[in-house]
Amino acid sequence: MKTQERTSGIMLAQRWMDEQRKQGRSEEEMMRTMFVYEDAVMEIITDEHGEMQIEAQKPEQLVIFRSPEERKDPGHICRCCTMEHDNEKEAMQCCAFIDD
């Protein structure tokens, strides 16, 4: 039986990192990137072994302001991992759920 569950913020950030690597971005370019998922904030850091990790941050409050100019139609792109899709439905479902 397949069960669908909500994808975690860390999993979405990891998918984003994987997709960026496929597109040729270096670790230096991705370092200190921050992610916001619901009320959680995460950041890409380097651990004691030099490996890239996603670390949860603990802000007291999180407020994001966006200007109207930023609201451009991105096309059929997953907003989590930036993968391109053939239609909007596939883009929205891309990182929304995972199958066990």
MODELLER restraints for C-alpha pairs under 7 A, 6 or more apart:
rsr = mdl.restraints
at = mdl.atoms
rsr.add(forms.Gaussian(group=physical.xy_distance, feature=features.Distance(at['CA:2:A'], at['CA:99:A']), mean=6.28, stdev=0.5))
rsr.add(forms.Gaussian(group=physical.xy_distance, feature=features.Distance(at['CA:2:A'], at['CA:100:A']), mean=6.06, stdev=0.5))
rsr.add(forms.Gaussian(group=physical.xy_distance, feature=features.Distance(at['CA:3:A'], at['CA:99:A']), mean=5.92, stdev=0.5))
rsr.add(forms.Gaussian(group=physical.xy_distance, feature=features.Distance(at['CA:3:A'], at['CA:100:A']), mean=5.77, stdev=0.5))
rsr.add(forms.Gaussian(group=physical.xy_distance, feature=features.Distance(at['CA:4:A'], at['CA:97:A']), mean=6.07, stdev=0.5))
rsr.add(forms.Gaussian(group=physical.xy_distance, feature=features.Distance(at['CA:4:A'], at['CA:98:A']), mean=5.77, stdev=0.5))
rsr.add(forms.Gaussian(group=physical.xy_distance, feature=features.Distance(at['CA:4:A'], at['CA:99:A']), mean=5.13, stdev=0.5))
rsr.add(forms.Gaussian(group=physical.xy_distance, feature=features.Distance(at['CA:4:A'], at['CA:100:A']), mean=6.79, stdev=0.5))
rsr.add(forms.Gaussian(group=physical.xy_distance, feature=features.Distance(at['CA:5:A'], at['CA:97:A']), mean=5.67, stdev=0.5))
rsr.add(forms.Gaussian(group=physical.xy_distance, feature=features.Distance(at['CA:5:A'], at['CA:98:A']), mean=6.03, stdev=0.5))
rsr.add(forms.Gaussian(group=physical.xy_distance, feature=features.Distance(at['CA:6:A'], at['CA:96:A']), mean=6.43, stdev=0.5))
rsr.add(forms.Gaussian(group=physical.xy_distance, feature=features.Distance(at['CA:6:A'], at['CA:97:A']), mean=4.98, stdev=0.5))
rsr.add(forms.Gaussian(group=physical.xy_distance, feature=features.Distance(at['CA:6:A'], at['CA:98:A']), mean=6.85, stdev=0.5))
rsr.add(forms.Gaussian(group=physical.xy_distance, feature=features.Distance(at['CA:7:A'], at['CA:95:A']), mean=6.73, stdev=0.5))
rsr.add(forms.Gaussian(group=physical.xy_distance, feature=features.Distance(at['CA:7:A'], at['CA:96:A']), mean=6.03, stdev=0.5))
rsr.add(forms.Gaussian(group=physical.xy_distance, feature=features.Distance(at['CA:7:A'], at['CA:97:A']), mean=5.22, stdev=0.5))
rsr.add(forms.Gaussian(group=physical.xy_distance, feature=features.Distance(at['CA:7:A'], at['CA:98:A']), mean=6.11, stdev=0.5))
rsr.add(forms.Gaussian(group=physical.xy_distance, feature=features.Distance(at['CA:9:A'], at['CA:37:A']), mean=5.56, stdev=0.5))
rsr.add(forms.Gaussian(group=physical.xy_distance, feature=features.Distance(at['CA:10:A'], at['CA:54:A']), mean=6.83, stdev=0.5))
rsr.add(forms.Gaussian(group=physical.xy_distance, feature=features.Distance(at['CA:12:A'], at['CA:80:A']), mean=6.08, stdev=0.5))
rsr.add(forms.Gaussian(group=physical.xy_distance, feature=features.Distance(at['CA:12:A'], at['CA:81:A']), mean=6.72, stdev=0.5))
rsr.add(forms.Gaussian(group=physical.xy_distance, feature=features.Distance(at['CA:12:A'], at['CA:95:A']), mean=6.67, stdev=0.5))
rsr.add(forms.Gaussian(group=physical.xy_distance, feature=features.Distance(at['CA:13:A'], at['CA:35:A']), mean=6.91, stdev=0.5))
rsr.add(forms.Gaussian(group=physical.xy_distance, feature=features.Distance(at['CA:15:A'], at['CA:81:A']), mean=5.65, stdev=0.5))
rsr.add(forms.Gaussian(group=physical.xy_distance, feature=features.Distance(at['CA:16:A'], at['CA:80:A']), mean=6.43, stdev=0.5))
rsr.add(forms.Gaussian(group=physical.xy_distance, feature=features.Distance(at['CA:16:A'], at['CA:81:A']), mean=4.00, stdev=0.5))
rsr.add(forms.Gaussian(group=physical.xy_distance, feature=features.Distance(at['CA:16:A'], at['CA:82:A']), mean=6.87, stdev=0.5))
rsr.add(forms.Gaussian(group=physical.xy_distance, feature=features.Distance(at['CA:19:A'], at['CA:81:A']), mean=6.39, stdev=0.5))
rsr.add(forms.Gaussian(group=physical.xy_distance, feature=features.Distance(at['CA:31:A'], at['CA:44:A']), mean=5.57, stdev=0.5))
rsr.add(forms.Gaussian(group=physical.xy_distance, feature=features.Distance(at['CA:31:A'], at['CA:45:A']), mean=6.17, stdev=0.5))
rsr.add(forms.Gaussian(group=physical.xy_distance, feature=features.Distance(at['CA:32:A'], at['CA:43:A']), mean=5.92, stdev=0.5))
rsr.add(forms.Gaussian(group=physical.xy_distance, feature=features.Distance(at['CA:32:A'], at['CA:44:A']), mean=5.17, stdev=0.5))
rsr.add(forms.Gaussian(group=physical.xy_distance, feature=features.Distance(at['CA:32:A'], at['CA:45:A']), mean=6.09, stdev=0.5))
rsr.add(forms.Gaussian(group=physical.xy_distance, feature=features.Distance(at['CA:33:A'], at['CA:43:A']), mean=5.59, stdev=0.5))
rsr.add(forms.Gaussian(group=physical.xy_distance, feature=features.Distance(at['CA:33:A'], at['CA:44:A']), mean=5.49, stdev=0.5))
rsr.add(forms.Gaussian(group=physical.xy_distance, feature=features.Distance(at['CA:34:A'], at['CA:41:A']), mean=6.92, stdev=0.5))
rsr.add(forms.Gaussian(group=physical.xy_distance, feature=features.Distance(at['CA:34:A'], at['CA:42:A']), mean=5.52, stdev=0.5))
rsr.add(forms.Gaussian(group=physical.xy_distance, feature=features.Distance(at['CA:34:A'], at['CA:43:A']), mean=4.25, stdev=0.5))
rsr.add(forms.Gaussian(group=physical.xy_distance, feature=features.Distance(at['CA:34:A'], at['CA:44:A']), mean=6.54, stdev=0.5))
rsr.add(forms.Gaussian(group=physical.xy_distance, feature=features.Distance(at['CA:35:A'], at['CA:41:A']), mean=5.62, stdev=0.5))
rsr.add(forms.Gaussian(group=physical.xy_distance, feature=features.Distance(at['CA:35:A'], at['CA:42:A']), mean=5.00, stdev=0.5))
rsr.add(forms.Gaussian(group=physical.xy_distance, feature=features.Distance(at['CA:35:A'], at['CA:43:A']), mean=6.14, stdev=0.5))
rsr.add(forms.Gaussian(group=physical.xy_distance, feature=features.Distance(at['CA:36:A'], at['CA:42:A']), mean=6.47, stdev=0.5))
rsr.add(forms.Gaussian(group=physical.xy_distance, feature=features.Distance(at['CA:39:A'], at['CA:62:A']), mean=6.82, stdev=0.5))
rsr.add(forms.Gaussian(group=physical.xy_distance, feature=features.Distance(at['CA:41:A'], at['CA:56:A']), mean=5.95, stdev=0.5))
rsr.add(forms.Gaussian(group=physical.xy_distance, feature=features.Distance(at['CA:41:A'], at['CA:57:A']), mean=5.25, stdev=0.5))
rsr.add(forms.Gaussian(group=physical.xy_distance, feature=features.Distance(at['CA:41:A'], at['CA:58:A']), mean=6.91, stdev=0.5))
rsr.add(forms.Gaussian(group=physical.xy_distance, feature=features.Distance(at['CA:42:A'], at['CA:54:A']), mean=6.32, stdev=0.5))
rsr.add(forms.Gaussian(group=physical.xy_distance, feature=features.Distance(at['CA:42:A'], at['CA:55:A']), mean=5.40, stdev=0.5))
rsr.add(forms.Gaussian(group=physical.xy_distance, feature=features.Distance(at['CA:42:A'], at['CA:56:A']), mean=4.29, stdev=0.5))
rsr.add(forms.Gaussian(group=physical.xy_distance, feature=features.Distance(at['CA:42:A'], at['CA:57:A']), mean=5.39, stdev=0.5))
rsr.add(forms.Gaussian(group=physical.xy_distance, feature=features.Distance(at['CA:43:A'], at['CA:54:A']), mean=5.53, stdev=0.5))
rsr.add(forms.Gaussian(group=physical.xy_distance, feature=features.Distance(at['CA:43:A'], at['CA:55:A']), mean=5.34, stdev=0.5))
rsr.add(forms.Gaussian(group=physical.xy_distance, feature=features.Distance(at['CA:43:A'], at['CA:56:A']), mean=6.50, stdev=0.5))
rsr.add(forms.Gaussian(group=physical.xy_distance, feature=features.Distance(at['CA:44:A'], at['CA:52:A']), mean=6.53, stdev=0.5))
rsr.add(forms.Gaussian(group=physical.xy_distance, feature=features.Distance(at['CA:44:A'], at['CA:53:A']), mean=5.63, stdev=0.5))
rsr.add(forms.Gaussian(group=physical.xy_distance, feature=features.Distance(at['CA:44:A'], at['CA:54:A']), mean=4.62, stdev=0.5))
rsr.add(forms.Gaussian(group=physical.xy_distance, feature=features.Distance(at['CA:44:A'], at['CA:55:A']), mean=6.32, stdev=0.5))
rsr.add(forms.Gaussian(group=physical.xy_distance, feature=features.Distance(at['CA:45:A'], at['CA:52:A']), mean=5.65, stdev=0.5))
rsr.add(forms.Gaussian(group=physical.xy_distance, feature=features.Distance(at['CA:45:A'], at['CA:53:A']), mean=5.37, stdev=0.5))
rsr.add(forms.Gaussian(group=physical.xy_distance, feature=features.Distance(at['CA:45:A'], at['CA:54:A']), mean=6.21, stdev=0.5))
rsr.add(forms.Gaussian(group=physical.xy_distance, feature=features.Distance(at['CA:45:A'], at['CA:55:A']), mean=6.74, stdev=0.5))
rsr.add(forms.Gaussian(group=physical.xy_distance, feature=features.Distance(at['CA:46:A'], at['CA:52:A']), mean=4.57, stdev=0.5))
rsr.add(forms.Gaussian(group=physical.xy_distance, feature=features.Distance(at['CA:46:A'], at['CA:53:A']), mean=5.92, stdev=0.5))
rsr.add(forms.Gaussian(group=physical.xy_distance, feature=features.Distance(at['CA:47:A'], at['CA:53:A']), mean=6.49, stdev=0.5))
rsr.add(forms.Gaussian(group=physical.xy_distance, feature=features.Distance(at['CA:76:A'], at['CA:84:A']), mean=5.83, stdev=0.5))
rsr.add(forms.Gaussian(group=physical.xy_distance, feature=features.Distance(at['CA:76:A'], at['CA:85:A']), mean=5.32, stdev=0.5))
rsr.add(forms.Gaussian(group=physical.xy_distance, feature=features.Distance(at['CA:76:A'], at['CA:86:A']), mean=6.51, stdev=0.5))
rsr.add(forms.Gaussian(group=physical.xy_distance, feature=features.Distance(at['CA:76:A'], at['CA:87:A']), mean=5.54, stdev=0.5))
rsr.add(forms.Gaussian(group=physical.xy_distance, feature=features.Distance(at['CA:76:A'], at['CA:88:A']), mean=5.00, stdev=0.5))
rsr.add(forms.Gaussian(group=physical.xy_distance, feature=features.Distance(at['CA:76:A'], at['CA:91:A']), mean=5.62, stdev=0.5))
rsr.add(forms.Gaussian(group=physical.xy_distance, feature=features.Distance(at['CA:77:A'], at['CA:83:A']), mean=5.55, stdev=0.5))
rsr.add(forms.Gaussian(group=physical.xy_distance, feature=features.Distance(at['CA:77:A'], at['CA:84:A']), mean=4.44, stdev=0.5))
rsr.add(forms.Gaussian(group=physical.xy_distance, feature=features.Distance(at['CA:77:A'], at['CA:85:A']), mean=5.97, stdev=0.5))
rsr.add(forms.Gaussian(group=physical.xy_distance, feature=features.Distance(at['CA:77:A'], at['CA:91:A']), mean=5.43, stdev=0.5))
rsr.add(forms.Gaussian(group=physical.xy_distance, feature=features.Distance(at['CA:78:A'], at['CA:84:A']), mean=6.50, stdev=0.5))
rsr.add(forms.Gaussian(group=physical.xy_distance, feature=features.Distance(at['CA:78:A'], at['CA:91:A']), mean=4.59, stdev=0.5))
rsr.add(forms.Gaussian(group=physical.xy_distance, feature=features.Distance(at['CA:78:A'], at['CA:92:A']), mean=6.11, stdev=0.5))
rsr.add(forms.Gaussian(group=physical.xy_distance, feature=features.Distance(at['CA:78:A'], at['CA:94:A']), mean=6.29, stdev=0.5))
rsr.add(forms.Gaussian(group=physical.xy_distance, feature=features.Distance(at['CA:80:A'], at['CA:95:A']), mean=6.54, stdev=0.5))
rsr.add(forms.Gaussian(group=physical.xy_distance, feature=features.Distance(at['CA:85:A'], at['CA:91:A']), mean=5.50, stdev=0.5))
